[in-house]
Amino acid sequence: MRVYRSIEKPIDIKNAVITIGTFDGVHRGHQSILQHINAEAKKINGESVVITFHPHPRLLLRPDDKSLQLISTLDEKLDLLEKYQVQNVVVVPFTRAFSTLSASEYITDFLVDKFHPKKIVIGYDHHFGNNRSGNIDMLISHQDKFNFTVDEISKKVVDEIDVSSTKIRKSLNDGNVKQAASLLGHEYTLEGIIKKGKQLGRTIGYPTANINSPEELKLIPAYGVYAVKVFYKNELYKGMLNIGKRPTVDGTDMTIEVNIFDFDKDIYGERLKVEFVDRIRNEVKFDNLDALKNQIHLDKIQVLEILK
């Protein structure tokens, strides 16, 4: 998969079949669109193209709205788009200047001049250009002039995508990562850099790696203990992960700590990825460290059973 992070120059893509959107989470609804553009590209000996935006347009257009929770970071999104066999991804820098393009300029100066599309796959309610003045009918009216065709993503599919995204966020906020995975079509992931913590886990026999998520808008699942798959330098390990404030030791800040089974490498400053498989319990305040240690022992038995 080729990734383009600039639109300053035209992008040379053969018989481009394009779709446009944020594709947050790249869940099952999105995957149906990706299957469609891949199939359409194959029919005309062309290439599939996903056009997405970074940062998320809402950050620029609605800066006072603090409710945005991202299911996937940009890097996670790119990994997923590659997994689902998209041939090209264009990450458009979403700037104030870009947001002020008129609908007509969006079609001619952006879509046509940069991509020369043969087919545009777009939602029935998709709007574009300054003040969202452009729509699918406007695109269709330009088909003959610019030699492309437009495929409409139906109301049913668009509504399913919106509903799925809402359900996924709710599931994660509730800690129901299994339900989120069924809606996503893949397990929920979290990536970050390992930072040094208080190293308390070492004193009770369960050393943990503290994950610092670099994306502040990334949705962190509910507090609790999870069975996870851990990926370090493309190697897969089993692990259990705790999200919370560590009330047993009077913690005040939220931490994400993973105990990686059968692992003893020094990985401070390095990147780690985890996939959430299941949540086994809430975060609990124990009377003392011995009680916490005993519970972690039981947690590990349960996690190993889940990951078996």
N, C-alpha and C positions, 0 to 999 in steps of 0.2 A: 504494500500500500504506500502510495506517495502522499506526503503531507506538505501542503503549501501554507505558509504563514504570512504571506504578503500578496496584495492584489495590485501592486504598483505597475506591474507589467502583465500583458495578456498571458494566460496560462495555456500551454499547448497540450490539449487533451483531445484525442481522436473521437469524433462523434459522441460528444458528451451527453449523458443522460443524467440530469441533475435534480436534486431535491434540496430543500432549504429548511433549516430549523435548528433548535437548540439541542435536540436529541439527548436531553438529560436522562442518564440512566441506561439509554439504549435498550429499553425494555421490549417486551413481546410485541406491543403495538408498533413501536419503531421498527422492529425487525421485519414486520410484514412489508413496510415501505422499502427497506433495504433489499429484501428479496425481489421486490417488483423492479427497482431500478437496475439491479444486477441482471435480471432476466431480460429487461428491455434493451439493455446495453448489448447483451449477447446476440439478440436478434439482428442488430444493425452493425455488428462488428465494431462496437464502440466501447466506451468506458463509463462506469458508474462514478458519480461525483456527489459527495455530501458537502454542502456549504453550511458552515456553522459559524458562530460568532463568539468572540472572547474580548473583553469580559462579557458576562451576560448582559444583554441590552437593558434589563430592568435596573441595573446599577447606575446606568447613565440617565435613563429616562425617568426613573422614579427613585431618586437618591434617598428620599426620606422613608421609603418602604423598607423596613428591617426584617420582613418576614421571609425573605428568600432563603430556602434551604436546598442545596445542590445534592442530587443523588450521586453524581459523578463529577470529579474534577476533570479538567481538560485532558490530562494524561490518561486518566482512567477511560474517558470517553474514546480517545484515540485507540487505546488498546482494544476496546470492545468493537469499534467500527472495523478494525482490522480482523478481529475474530469472525465477524459476520461478512467478511469478504468484500468489503467496499474497496474499490480500486484507487480512488483519489479522495482526499479530504482537504478542503480549503478552509483554514481558520481565518476568518475575516476580522481584523482589528476593529472592534465596534467603537468608533470615535464620534465626537460631536459633528464633525464634518460629514461623516458617512450618514449619520442619522438625519441630516438636513437635505439629502438628495430628494428631489421630487420623484414622484412615481415614474414619470417618463424617463428621467435620468437614470433611475434604478434599472429600468429595462435596457436602455440603450448603452449607457456608459458602464454599467456594472455587469448585468447578465450577458448581454450580447457581445460587447467589446472584449470582456475578459474571458469568456468561456465558449462563445459560438455554439450554444447548445443545439442539439438535435431534438431533445425532448426535455420538458420541464414537468416534474411530478410535484404537485402542490395541493395543499388542503383547500377544500371548498371555501373556507372562511379565512384564508391567508391574506393578510394585508401587508403592504410594503410602501416605502417612500415616506416623505415628510407628512406628518399628521395621519399616517396609515391610509393615504388616499388611494393607493393602488390595490387592485384585487384580481381575482382569477379571470374575471371577464375582460379586464384591461389586457392581461397577458394573452388571452385568446384572440383579442382584436389585433394583436401584433404578430400572430403566427405567420401569415402569408408574407408579410414584409420582411421578416427576418429568418424565414425558413426553419421554424421549429414547430413542434406540436406540444400541446399541453394535456397531461393526464391529471384528472381530478381525484384527489383522495377524498372519499365519501364522508358525509357527516357521521355515519356510523363508526368508521375507523377513527376519525378525529376525536369523536366523543369518547371512544374506548381508550384512546391514548391519554386524554385528559383525566379520565376516571382512574386509569391505572396509575398514573403519576401521583395522584392524590392518595390512593390506597397504599402505594408503596411508602410514601412519606409517613402516613399514619402508622403503618405496620412497624416501621423502623423506630418511630418515636415511642411506640408501645413495646419495643424490644422483640417483636415477633419477626425475627429474621428469616424464619422458614417460610412464612407467608410472603414476605418481600421477595424471596428467591423465586417462588412460584410465579409471581407476577413479572419479575424481571426476566426470567428465563435463564438466569445465572445467579450465583451467590453474590451477595452484597460485599463490596470490597472497601478497604481503607488502606491508604498508603501514607507513609510518613518517615521522618528521619528519627533515628534512635538518639534520645538525649539521656544524660545522666540524671538519675533520680536519687532518692535517699538510700537506695540499696538495702532496704529493709527486708526484701524478699530473700536475700542471700542468708540472712541470719536465721530464717526459719526453714531453709532448705528448698525454697522455690524462687530462684532468681528471676527477675522480670526485666524485660526491655520496655522502656517508656517510649511510646510512639507520639511524636509531635506532628500532628497533621498540619501541613503547610497552607491549606486552603481553609480560611476561616468560615466560609459559607458551607463547607462540606457537612452534611447531616451526620451527626454522631448518634448511634442508636442509644436507647434508654440505658440507664445505669443497670449494671448486673454482671453476671459471669456467663461467658459464652464459650462454646466449643468452636475452634477456628482452625482453618488451614493457614499455614504460614509459609510465605515464599521469600527466600533469601538467595539472591544471585541465581535465580531460576531453579533452586532446589526446594522441594516441598517437605515441610515438617508439620507435625501435629502440635497443637497448643491449646491453652486455655487463656482467655483474655478477660480482664476486669475493666469495666468503665465505672468510674465513680470518684468519690472523695475520700475513700479509705477511712471511714468513721471510727474504726477500731483504734487507729493511731491518731485520732483527732485531726485528720486531714481537712483542709479547707478548699483546695483547688481541685477541679476535675482532672483526673489522669486517665490515660489509656495504657494499661500495662499488660504485656503478654508473657506468659511463661511458656517457652518453647521446649518441647520434650526432646530429650536426647540431643542436647545442643549446648556447647560450652565455648563458643567463639566470642571474642570481643568485637562488638559491632557498633560501638558508639560512633555517631556521626554518619552512619550508613543508612541506606533506604531499606525499608521492609514493607511487604504487602501482606495483609491478612484477608481471608475470605470467611465471612460469618456463616456457620453451619446451623447452630441452634443456641438458644439461650437456656441455661439450666436453672438459674435462680436469680432473685433480687440481690442487690447489695445489702449486707446485714452488718450491724455493729455487734461485735463479739465482746465478751467480758474481758478477755485477755488474749495475748498472742498464742498461747497454747490452744485455746479454743479455735482461733482462726486457723492455726496450722492443721488441726484435726479436720476442720471443714474443708480446707484446700485438698487434703488427702482424699476425702470422699468425692470432691469435685473432679479430681483427676481421674478417678475410677469411672465416673459417669461420662466424662468427656471422651475417654478412650473407647468406651462402649459406643458412643455416638459416632465417633470417627472410624470405627472398626471397618 
